[in-house]
Amino acid sequence: MTGKRVLGALAAGSAIVVAFGLGGGFSAASSWARGQHKPAAAVASQAQPRPQATPAATVAPGSMGLIALTFDDGPSEITPQLLDMLKQKKVKATFFLQGDHVVAHPDLVRRIHDEGHVIGNHSWSHRPFDGLSDAEALSEITRTNEAIRKITGVTPELFRYPKGVESESGNRAIRSLGMWGGVLWHWETDAGDYTCPGADGVERYLNDNATDQALLLLHDGNEVATCSQNQPKYLPRAIDSLRARGFEFGVVASAGGPSWVNQYSWVRVIPADSTTPTRR
């Protein structure tokens, strides 16, 4: 889970710094994420590989935009309920899976894959990467990739740091594996699902943060699994309310440049029926 993001002047300043520093494929400014780190720590980390062609994100005329539901920390005992709701509403999502949870719930990983959702890597044990050596960071990522590959037959391309906190050791590992790392999210309010605000609170949070190309941060494991059993009811209600406002749902893919909507992550939201970011 994450702390509160620094807004206002810091957000404006980060936009200027990143605009001047990104030309060679730098990572998202994840050290700014949630206001946990000094801005200087995020500059020039170069977590992204060489830009590749990305499927165009097309939005129907009159739509409010294309958004992505992203779930971290799973799978867990609440994942089946969320998958049932996504299937009922015909929505594809992006799941950043935690490696030790992958090996504990292989059937759920298989189901996520088989039902057409995108799978990303969220490390093996959710340890903060700013305290890991190069060997430890590489192990956190490669063990998770291998566990997912054994179950689904594909290796994730996308990596999201635990708590959004990047590190140079992690960035070196991402580059060596040819992955797309530092996948952050759009964030304007504090009442995320990890604060256990209940179904009404999470629905409000999603609507407050929805904007074209937004990656919306949700969770299906760790602390969220201990929230009220009624909290997951937010999902179909939020999908309905967002659709009523004109939003469409897509999945996360790599991009050839930074997304200012998602804290300068080099990613974009694409239609769910486009090429998904996984590797055989």
Legacy VTK file of the C-alpha trace (Angstrom):
# vtk DataFile Version 3.0
C-alpha trace
ASCII
DATASET POLYDATA
POINTS 280 float
0.000 0.000 0.000
1.071 3.578 -0.301
1.212 6.857 1.552
-0.099 10.263 0.482
1.111 11.828 -2.746
2.642 15.305 -2.695
0.501 17.479 -4.946
0.512 21.098 -6.103
3.911 22.665 -6.538
5.802 19.383 -6.336
3.663 17.828 -9.060
4.205 20.847 -11.280
7.934 20.812 -10.621
8.206 17.113 -11.381
6.565 17.680 -14.760
9.246 20.200 -15.682
12.149 18.008 -14.540
10.859 14.923 -16.303
10.066 16.817 -19.509
13.726 17.796 -19.796
15.160 14.437 -18.715
13.183 11.753 -20.488
14.584 11.658 -24.019
16.475 8.374 -23.655
13.726 6.250 -22.103
13.703 7.081 -18.419
11.408 5.401 -15.947
8.349 6.906 -14.360
9.049 9.364 -11.559
8.163 6.728 -9.015
10.266 8.227 -6.238
7.734 11.042 -6.233
4.892 8.569 -5.943
2.876 9.048 -2.787
5.342 11.734 -1.598
7.630 9.179 0.063
10.948 10.269 -1.454
12.851 13.360 -2.453
12.357 14.388 -6.097
16.069 14.133 -6.930
16.021 10.392 -6.311
13.779 9.826 -9.331
15.783 11.623 -12.005
17.460 9.669 -14.824
16.827 6.142 -13.587
16.404 4.702 -17.101
14.238 1.724 -16.180
12.608 1.398 -19.594
14.034 -0.617 -22.497
14.266 0.784 -25.996
10.829 2.062 -27.112
8.877 -0.391 -29.252
5.811 -0.060 -31.437
2.632 0.046 -29.367
-0.929 -0.642 -30.574
-2.875 2.569 -30.958
-5.381 3.352 -28.233
-8.671 4.137 -29.954
-11.578 5.678 -28.109
-15.080 5.726 -29.543
-16.417 9.168 -30.551
-18.087 10.841 -27.607
-16.369 8.650 -25.024
-14.907 10.175 -21.887
-11.813 8.037 -22.446
-10.122 4.691 -22.035
-9.174 3.612 -18.508
-7.553 0.515 -16.986
-8.400 -1.278 -13.758
-5.120 -2.565 -12.264
-4.974 -4.968 -9.311
-1.822 -5.428 -7.182
-0.718 -7.984 -4.555
-2.814 -10.989 -5.574
-4.008 -13.497 -6.084
-5.791 -14.183 -2.804
-9.080 -15.463 -1.475
-10.901 -12.365 -2.762
-9.638 -12.732 -6.338
-12.351 -15.216 -7.467
-15.082 -12.774 -6.440
-13.448 -9.962 -8.411
-12.940 -12.218 -11.439
-16.591 -13.235 -11.347
-17.627 -9.578 -11.367
-15.247 -8.659 -14.192
-16.533 -11.570 -16.250
-20.152 -10.601 -15.620
-19.455 -7.028 -16.734
-17.272 -8.113 -19.689
-14.291 -6.070 -18.482
-10.633 -7.047 -18.839
-8.157 -5.832 -16.212
-4.410 -5.893 -15.532
-3.171 -7.950 -12.565
0.279 -7.288 -11.087
0.847 -10.566 -9.258
3.020 -11.218 -6.208
5.264 -14.250 -6.689
4.706 -16.029 -3.385
0.965 -15.637 -3.913
1.325 -17.030 -7.430
2.743 -20.322 -6.178
0.102 -20.471 -3.433
-2.796 -19.987 -5.877
-1.819 -21.461 -9.263
-5.429 -22.131 -10.276
-6.289 -18.464 -9.844
-3.274 -17.390 -11.891
-4.374 -19.779 -14.626
-7.896 -18.412 -14.481
-6.699 -14.791 -14.717
-4.739 -15.718 -17.829
-7.410 -17.901 -19.396
-10.069 -15.217 -18.987
-7.998 -12.758 -21.008
-6.628 -10.411 -18.370
-3.104 -9.014 -18.615
-0.594 -10.272 -16.039
2.292 -8.169 -14.764
5.044 -8.782 -12.202
4.795 -7.212 -8.719
7.895 -8.859 -7.185
8.162 -12.088 -5.210
7.618 -10.931 -1.620
6.555 -7.253 -1.822
9.773 -6.097 -0.149
10.651 -2.396 -0.707
13.234 -2.316 -3.507
15.143 0.683 -2.208
16.829 -1.612 0.318
17.696 -4.495 -2.021
21.035 -5.426 -3.569
21.325 -6.096 -7.290
21.142 -9.854 -6.690
18.117 -9.550 -4.415
16.241 -7.285 -6.817
16.935 -9.589 -9.744
15.765 -12.601 -7.752
12.506 -10.882 -6.727
11.659 -10.274 -10.369
12.969 -13.432 -12.036
11.419 -15.826 -9.493
8.028 -14.230 -10.097
8.430 -14.297 -13.869
9.334 -17.978 -13.776
6.417 -18.873 -11.496
3.962 -17.103 -13.801
5.531 -18.641 -16.924
5.265 -22.166 -15.521
1.540 -21.721 -14.944
0.484 -19.664 -17.971
3.175 -20.326 -20.574
3.932 -16.603 -20.918
6.379 -14.279 -19.195
5.245 -10.835 -18.030
6.611 -7.782 -19.757
5.285 -5.258 -17.233
6.720 -4.690 -13.748
5.278 -2.568 -10.944
7.402 -1.824 -7.872
5.923 -2.650 -4.454
4.477 0.590 -3.068
5.640 2.363 -6.242
9.146 2.815 -4.796
11.789 2.282 -7.475
15.505 1.613 -7.013
18.604 1.532 -9.148
19.087 -2.167 -8.376
15.563 -2.855 -9.575
16.015 -0.724 -12.672
19.179 -2.598 -13.596
17.299 -5.887 -13.237
14.414 -4.647 -15.379
16.770 -3.505 -18.132
18.725 -6.762 -18.109
15.482 -8.728 -18.537
14.116 -6.490 -21.286
11.029 -5.706 -19.216
8.947 -2.548 -18.999
9.194 -1.295 -15.439
8.068 1.405 -13.087
4.384 1.075 -14.001
2.629 3.619 -11.812
-0.949 4.943 -11.798
-3.179 7.998 -11.825
-3.877 9.373 -8.363
-5.810 12.424 -7.224
-7.522 11.310 -3.984
-6.382 9.347 -0.926
-9.249 6.939 -0.252
-7.842 3.907 -2.069
-9.234 0.431 -1.455
-6.314 -0.382 0.887
-7.720 2.102 3.434
-10.842 -0.114 3.694
-13.343 2.693 2.959
-16.087 0.203 2.050
-17.862 -0.300 -1.258
-19.144 3.279 -1.415
-15.696 4.683 -0.699
-13.912 2.630 -3.360
-16.582 3.418 -5.953
-16.180 7.119 -5.194
-12.375 6.817 -5.355
-12.535 5.227 -8.825
-14.894 7.862 -10.160
-12.814 10.665 -8.667
-9.668 9.389 -10.384
-11.119 8.427 -13.762
-9.720 10.363 -16.704
-8.668 9.374 -20.211
-5.688 6.943 -20.133
-5.768 6.590 -16.332
-4.372 3.459 -14.679
-6.586 3.026 -11.612
-4.837 1.402 -8.646
-6.696 -1.416 -6.870
-5.635 -4.515 -4.910
-6.688 -8.135 -4.573
-4.304 -9.252 -1.851
-2.399 -8.372 1.324
-4.159 -5.736 3.484
-7.204 -5.402 1.209
-8.056 -9.065 1.803
-8.785 -8.151 5.442
-11.270 -5.368 4.654
-15.013 -5.871 5.032
-16.408 -8.780 3.029
-18.858 -6.310 1.483
-16.156 -4.003 0.119
-15.608 -5.876 -3.205
-19.190 -5.007 -4.132
-17.744 -1.700 -5.297
-16.556 -3.277 -8.535
-19.765 -3.856 -10.562
-21.224 -0.612 -9.236
-18.130 1.350 -10.224
-18.028 -0.258 -13.670
-21.669 0.711 -14.234
-21.197 4.279 -13.009
-18.034 4.797 -15.066
-19.694 3.418 -18.183
-22.685 5.688 -17.569
-20.255 8.624 -17.635
-18.886 7.454 -20.999
-15.686 5.643 -19.996
-14.452 2.446 -21.639
-12.145 -0.180 -20.100
-8.809 -1.313 -21.522
-5.564 -2.927 -20.373
-2.016 -1.707 -19.741
0.638 -1.839 -22.468
4.137 -0.420 -22.892
4.577 2.886 -24.708
7.314 4.764 -26.527
7.129 7.748 -24.185
5.942 8.914 -20.759
2.313 9.286 -19.715
1.818 12.474 -17.728
-1.544 11.052 -16.601
0.185 8.147 -14.828
3.113 9.865 -13.108
5.241 9.647 -16.281
5.213 5.858 -16.540
6.124 4.720 -20.054
2.803 2.944 -20.510
-0.609 3.513 -22.032
-4.085 2.017 -21.943
-5.086 0.074 -25.041
-8.310 -1.713 -26.002
-8.508 -5.127 -24.382
-8.694 -6.902 -27.737
-5.341 -5.433 -28.860
-2.014 -7.230 -28.484
-1.392 -7.842 -24.783
2.015 -7.176 -23.175
3.263 -10.691 -22.466
6.162 -12.653 -23.909
6.315 -16.339 -24.758
LINES 1 281
280 0 1 2 3 4 5 6 7 8 9 10 11 12 13 14 15 16 17 18 19 20 21 22 23 24 25 26 27 28 29 30 31 32 33 34 35 36 37 38 39 40 41 42 43 44 45 46 47 48 49 50 51 52 53 54 55 56 57 58 59 60 61 62 63 64 65 66 67 68 69 70 71 72 73 74 75 76 77 78 79 80 81 82 83 84 85 86 87 88 89 90 91 92 93 94 95 96 97 98 99 100 101 102 103 104 105 106 107 108 109 110 111 112 113 114 115 116 117 118 119 120 121 122 123 124 125 126 127 128 129 130 131 132 133 134 135 136 137 138 139 140 141 142 143 144 145 146 147 148 149 150 151 152 153 154 155 156 157 158 159 160 161 162 163 164 165 166 167 168 169 170 171 172 173 174 175 176 177 178 179 180 181 182 183 184 185 186 187 188 189 190 191 192 193 194 195 196 197 198 199 200 201 202 203 204 205 206 207 208 209 210 211 212 213 214 215 216 217 218 219 220 221 222 223 224 225 226 227 228 229 230 231 232 233 234 235 236 237 238 239 240 241 242 243 244 245 246 247 248 249 250 251 252 253 254 255 256 257 258 259 260 261 262 263 264 265 266 267 268 269 270 271 272 273 274 275 276 277 278 279
